[in-house]
Amino acid sequence: MLRQSHETRKGNSSGLSPRAHRLIQSQHQTPSERRTPTDHRLGTYTVPRRRASEYQLASFRILERIWPLCGDPCGKYLAATISEDIKCRERFDEFGKLSVLLTDEVKAELQCMSAATMNRHPKQFLDAR
């Protein structure tokens, strides 16, 4: 007599191995119903969703413009001086067409933005230069 596996005893009456049973079950589920398994070879791994950005795209566009104007400083220095830099660049109209994006809300976002975020973002457009 064949020995039954643990899953077969629990209610898997098909006689399949636990791995084959999980594979068949996962094929009938939608991606939102699937759990992230420990075995990625089953094909049921779903990519976790990214968190939504808490900053507007306009804030990053202004940051891209102001960062080279300030001499490419590190994030900590830029975070400490961003409010004065914005006032100075706005006074001398150094933003050009981007001055339309510079609203009070964008200014507040830039002043609240962490140094790590300011450091992380320029790396994305540095390669494009």
N, C-alpha and C positions, 0 to 999 in steps of 0.2 A: 504494500500500500504506500502511495506517495505521501510524503509529509506536506501538510498545508502550510503556506506562509502566514505570517501574522496578519497581513491585510486580507487574505482570503478568509481567515477566520472571523475578521471583523465585519464582513459583509460583501466582500468582493467575490461574488459567486461565479464570475466568468472563468475562473481558473487561470487567469493571466498573471504574469509576474507583477509585482507592485509598480515597477518602473513602466512597463507596457500599459498598465491600467492608468497611471498618471498621464502618460502621453496621449492616450485616447481621450481622456477627460479634458485635457487642455486644448485639444483641437476643436472641441465643441463649445468652448467658452469664448466670449468676446475679450479683447485685450483689457478692458476695464475690470472684468471679473477675475482675471488671472492674478495670482499672487506671485511675488518674486521668489522663485525657488532657489534652493541652494545648488542645484545641478543645472547649469546654464545650457547643457547640451540637449535638454528636452525641448528647447525652442519656445519656452513659455516666459522667458525673461522680458519684462516690459521696462522701457526706459523711463525713469522717474521724470516727472515734469519739473521744469525749471521754475524757480520763483519769479514772479513778476517783478520788474524793476520798480523801485520806489521813486526813481527820478525820471523826469521827462527827457525826451530825446533832445529838446532844446538846451537843457542844462549841459549835456555832454558836448553839444556843438559849440556852445560858448566856452566850455572848458578846453576843447580842442584849439580854439582860437586864442585864448588867453595864455595857455601854457607856453607856446613858443615866444609870445611877446614878452613874457616875464623872464626868458632865458632858460627854459627847460628845467625849472627847479624840481626838487624832490617833492613828494606829496605832503610831507609835514610842513615844509616851508610854504608851499602854495596854500595849504589849508589855513595857515596862520595869517597870511597876507592877502587872501582872496578878496575881502571886502574893500580894502584900499585899492587893490589892483583894478577891480571892476569900476570903482568911482573914477580913478585916474584915466582908464582906457575909454570910459564912456564920455568923460569930459572932452577928450581930444579926438573923439569919434574914430577910434581905431578898430571898431568892430565891423565897420562897413555895412554890408547888407544884413549881417547877423544882428544888427542893433534892433531889428524888428522883434527878434526872439527874446530880447532882454527885458522881461517883465519883472514886476516885483516878486512874483511867485518863483521865477527862475533864480533870481538873486537870493531869495531865502533858501532855496534848495542848495545852491552852491555854497552858501555860508554854513549850512548844516551838514554838508557832505563830509564824510570822514577822509582822513589823509590816505588810508588804505585804498579807498575807492578812487581817489584822485591819482594815486600811484598806479593802480591797476588799469585804468582806462586808457591812458596814453600809449600803453604797450600795444594796444590793438591798432592804432593808426600810425605808429612809428615805422612799421614795416612798409607802409604805403608811401612814405616819403622817399 
